[in-house]
Amino acid sequence: MINKFYGGSVMAPQKTANTAAKKQELVTEDMSFMEGMSGEGFEDMGANATSIAYLGLVQPDSSVEDDSNPAGTWRNSASGKNYGDTVKVVPVAFRTIWSERESDPPFRTVGRYSVNGIDIEIKQPPKGKRGYPKMINPETGNEVQELFVYAVILPDYPEDGILYFNPTVGSMKSAKAWNSQLKSQLLPNGVQAPIFAFQWNLIAELVPNPQQPTKQITKFTKAIRDSIVNKELFTATVQPTLTSVKQNVLQLTSGILDEPVEEE
C-alpha cells in the first residue's frame, strides 16, 4: 500500500547540550565564502587514508561489547559512539553489493564487491539436507552474500557525517520491508518521494540465535517512519552530501577490506 505524507512524528531522543550546540553551529554558521573551494587540500587523500564509519550493531560477546557499548545497540565503528537501541536516520543513497565473510567465528566481513565483481562458485546444500545454494569465493573458500548498503545521516548527530549501514543476512527481511516502505512514500503533491524525504527510526533488538538457541544475537528488526525532512535539515545536512555520496558508496565495493569488520 502506498502511504501519503501525514503529520505527526515520533519523539526524538534527548540530545546532550554539546551535540545540540554542534548542530546549531552547522545550521547557522556562514561558510559561503568557501563554496568555491570544494575539496581543496584533499587531492592526495584517497579512500585508503580514511576510516569509513559504519552504523553497526553490537553483538553479544563481540570484541566491541563493553559497558559503554552493550549488546543490542547501534554503534559508530569509526568513533565508537553508541546510539542506543533506536537510532534516527535519513537515508541518502542505496546500493546492492556482494559481501564476503569469514567461514569461522566471529564471521567477520573481509571483502565488499560490486555485484558480479568477482568470480564465484555455487555450492549446493549437502544431499538429503534442506538449504539454499551458496556463493563461494574460490580463492578463499569464504561465503559471498548479496546484501544492501545504505548511506545514512543521523539528524540528531550531524557532526558524525555519513555512516554506512550494511545489514547481514539475519536482518535482510527487515531491510527488504524498509525498502518497500521507502519506495512507497509520496510527497504531498502525489509524486514518489526521494529516498531522503523522511527520517526513520531503526530498531535493534536482541533475539534468539537460530544457530545456537540458548544464545542471542542483535538484529535490525524494524524501521518506523518519523517526520518529513524539513527545508532547514535538507539544506544544512542532506543536500551537501548528495553530490559525493554515490561515488563514496561505489568505493565501498573496492574489494578486500584493510581491516575485517566484526559487527553488523
C-alpha positions in Angstrom: 0.0 0.0 0.0 1.3 3.5 -0.9 1.5 5.9 2.0 1.0 9.6 1.6 2.7 12.0 3.9 0.7 12.8 7.0 1.5 14.9 10.1 2.9 13.7 13.4 6.2 12.3 14.4 7.9 10.1 16.9 9.6 12.0 19.7 13.3 12.4 19.1 15.7 11.1 21.7 17.1 13.7 24.1 20.3 15.2 22.9 23.2 16.5 25.0 23.9 20.2 25.2 27.2 19.6 23.4 25.5 17.8 20.5 22.8 20.4 20.2 25.4 23.2 20.1 27.3 21.5 17.3 24.1 21.0 15.3 23.2 24.7 15.8 26.7 25.7 14.6 26.3 23.5 11.4 22.9 25.1 10.6 23.7 28.8 11.2 27.4 29.4 10.6 28.1 31.3 7.4 30.6 29.4 5.3 29.5 30.6 1.9 32.9 32.2 1.3 34.4 28.7 1.0 31.9 27.4 -1.6 34.3 27.8 -4.5 37.0 25.7 -2.7 35.3 22.3 -2.7 37.7 19.5 -1.9 40.8 21.8 -1.6 43.6 20.1 0.1 42.3 16.5 -0.2 43.7 15.8 -3.7 46.0 13.1 -2.4 43.8 11.7 0.4 42.2 8.6 -1.1 39.8 6.1 0.4 42.6 4.1 2.0 43.7 7.1 4.0 40.4 7.5 5.9 38.4 5.4 8.3 35.0 4.5 6.9 32.2 4.9 9.5 29.7 2.1 9.6 26.5 2.1 11.5 26.9 -1.3 13.2 25.1 -3.5 15.7 26.9 -4.5 18.8 26.7 -8.3 19.1 26.8 -10.3 22.3 30.4 -11.4 23.2 31.9 -9.4 20.4 35.2 -7.5 20.8 33.4 -4.1 20.9 30.9 -5.1 23.6 31.5 -3.3 26.9 29.8 -1.1 29.5 29.5 1.8 27.0 28.6 -0.4 24.1 26.1 -3.0 25.4 24.8 -5.8 23.1 21.6 -4.9 21.3 22.6 -1.3 20.4 23.8 0.7 17.5 27.4 1.9 17.3 29.6 4.1 15.1 32.5 1.9 14.0 34.9 4.8 13.4 34.3 6.8 16.6 33.0 4.1 18.9 30.0 6.4 19.7 26.9 4.4 20.9 23.4 5.4 19.8 21.3 3.1 21.9 18.8 0.6 20.7 17.0 3.1 18.4 18.7 5.5 16.0 17.1 8.1 13.8 18.5 8.2 10.2 17.9 9.9 6.9 18.9 7.5 4.1 20.7 9.4 1.2 21.9 6.5 -1.0 21.4 2.8 -1.5 23.4 0.0 -3.3 23.2 -3.8 -3.6 26.6 -5.4 -3.1 28.4 -8.7 -2.7 29.8 -9.2 0.8 32.4 -11.8 1.8 32.5 -13.2 5.3 35.0 -15.4 7.1 34.0 -19.1 7.3 34.7 -19.4 11.0 33.6 -17.4 14.1 33.3 -14.4 14.6 32.4 -14.4 10.8 33.9 -11.0 10.2 33.3 -9.2 6.9 36.5 -9.3 4.9 35.5 -8.0 1.5 32.9 -6.0 -0.3 32.4 -6.1 -4.1 30.1 -4.8 -6.8 27.5 -7.4 -7.9 29.3 -9.9 -10.2 32.5 -8.1 -9.3 34.4 -11.4 -8.6 34.3 -14.9 -9.8 32.3 -17.2 -7.6 31.4 -20.9 -7.3 27.9 -22.2 -6.4 27.9 -24.7 -3.6 24.8 -26.8 -3.3 23.5 -28.0 0.1 24.5 -31.5 1.2 22.5 -34.2 -0.4 19.4 -35.0 1.6 19.5 -31.8 3.6 17.4 -28.7 3.2 19.0 -25.4 2.4 19.9 -23.0 -0.4 22.8 -22.8 -2.8 25.7 -20.6 -1.5 28.1 -18.4 -3.4 31.7 -19.2 -2.6 34.9 -17.2 -3.3 37.1 -20.0 -4.8 40.3 -18.1 -3.8 39.4 -18.0 0.0 36.6 -20.6 0.5 34.5 -17.9 2.2 30.8 -17.4 1.5 29.8 -14.4 -0.6 26.3 -12.9 0.1 24.3 -10.4 -1.8 23.4 -7.7 0.7 22.4 -4.0 0.8 24.4 -0.9 1.8 22.6 2.3 2.9 24.4 5.7 3.2 22.7 7.5 6.1 22.8 10.8 8.0 21.9 10.9 11.7 19.9 14.2 12.1 20.5 14.1 15.9 24.2 13.8 15.3 25.0 15.8 12.1 28.6 16.2 13.1 29.1 12.4 12.6 28.7 12.8 8.8 27.8 9.9 6.5 27.6 6.4 8.0 27.1 3.2 6.1 24.7 0.6 7.2 25.3 -2.9 5.8 22.8 -5.3 7.3 23.7 -9.0 7.3 21.5 -11.9 6.1 19.9 -12.1 9.5 18.4 -8.6 9.1 17.5 -8.9 5.4 13.8 -9.5 6.0 13.6 -6.2 7.9 15.8 -4.4 5.3 13.5 -5.5 2.5 10.5 -4.4 4.4 12.2 -1.0 4.9 13.0 -0.8 1.2 9.3 -1.3 0.4 8.4 1.5 2.8 11.0 3.8 1.3 9.7 3.2 -2.3 6.1 3.7 -1.4 6.4 7.2 0.1 4.7 10.0 -1.7 5.2 13.8 -1.4 2.1 15.9 -0.7 1.7 16.6 -4.5 1.4 12.9 -5.2 4.8 12.1 -6.7 7.2 9.5 -5.4 9.4 10.9 -2.6 13.2 10.8 -2.9 14.9 8.4 -0.6 15.9 11.2 1.7 12.5 12.8 2.1 11.8 11.3 5.6 13.5 10.5 8.8 13.3 6.9 10.1 13.8 5.2 13.4 15.8 2.0 13.1 15.1 -0.5 15.9 17.7 -3.0 17.2 16.7 -6.0 19.3 18.3 -9.0 21.0 16.7 -12.2 19.6 17.5 -15.9 19.9 20.4 -17.1 17.8 19.0 -19.5 15.2 22.3 -21.4 15.2 22.6 -21.5 19.0 19.1 -21.2 20.5 20.5 -20.7 24.0 22.3 -17.6 22.9 21.2 -14.3 21.5 22.2 -12.1 18.5 21.5 -8.5 17.7 19.2 -7.8 14.7 17.8 -4.8 12.9 14.1 -5.6 13.3 12.1 -2.7 12.2 12.1 0.8 10.6 9.5 3.3 11.7 8.9 6.4 9.7 9.3 9.6 11.6 8.8 13.2 10.4 9.5 14.7 7.0 12.9 16.2 6.3 12.2 19.9 6.5 14.0 22.5 4.4 16.4 23.5 7.2 17.6 19.9 7.7 17.8 19.3 4.0 19.8 22.5 3.2 22.2 22.2 6.1 22.8 18.4 6.3 21.4 16.4 3.4 21.9 18.5 0.3 25.7 19.0 0.8 26.3 15.2 0.7 24.3 14.3 -2.4 27.0 15.1 -5.0 29.6 12.9 -3.4 27.8 10.1 -1.6 27.0 8.0 -4.6 30.7 7.8 -5.5 31.6 7.1 -1.9 29.2 4.1 -1.9 30.9 2.8 -5.0 34.3 3.0 -3.2 32.9 0.6 -0.6 33.0 -2.2 -3.2 36.7 -1.9 -3.9 37.4 -5.4 -2.8 39.3 -6.8 0.2 39.0 -4.7 3.4 42.1 -3.3 5.1 40.6 -4.5 8.4 37.9 -7.1 8.8 34.6 -5.8 10.2 33.2 -7.9 13.1 29.9 -6.3 13.8 26.9 -6.0 11.6 
